[in-house]
Structure formats: C-alpha cells, structure tokens
Amino acid sequence: QAIQAINGHTNMTAEEFTNMIFQKIDVNNDGELTLEEFINGVEKDEDLMELITKSFDLSNVLKVIQNG
C-alpha cells in the first residue's frame, strides 16, 4: 500500500489488487498461487505485467528516502 501511495497508484486497494491478480492467473482456481502460476500468468498478460511493474517500482521510494 505504501509503495502504491508513493507512486500515485491508489485507485485500487491492496485487497482489490490481490483479488484481480488471483482472478487473472490462478489457473486451477484453488485460491493459491504457485510461483510457476504467478510467473506464467504475468508473462502472458501484458497489462498485468505493466501494472505490477508500476505498482512495485521502488525508484520513488528511494527518492523519498534520499531526500529525507
């Protein structure tokens, strides 16, 4: 949540974000994601890859830390 807030991606809650990822890439619908499911799912979905990349971009966090 903190990373999303610093990056300005607060249009969805952490729970909504998690649910969206599970809906897209939990291929066997068991409510759990294996590392393999996660990697395959993200690699196949360009929009999801972009969203995750932006959501977990730490460059703004590092700027905040460096600037106090």
Secondary structure, 3 states (H helix, E strand, C coil): CHHHHHHCCCCCCHHHHHHHHHHHHCCCCCCCCCHHHHHHHHHHCHHHHHHHHHHCCCHHHHHHHHHC
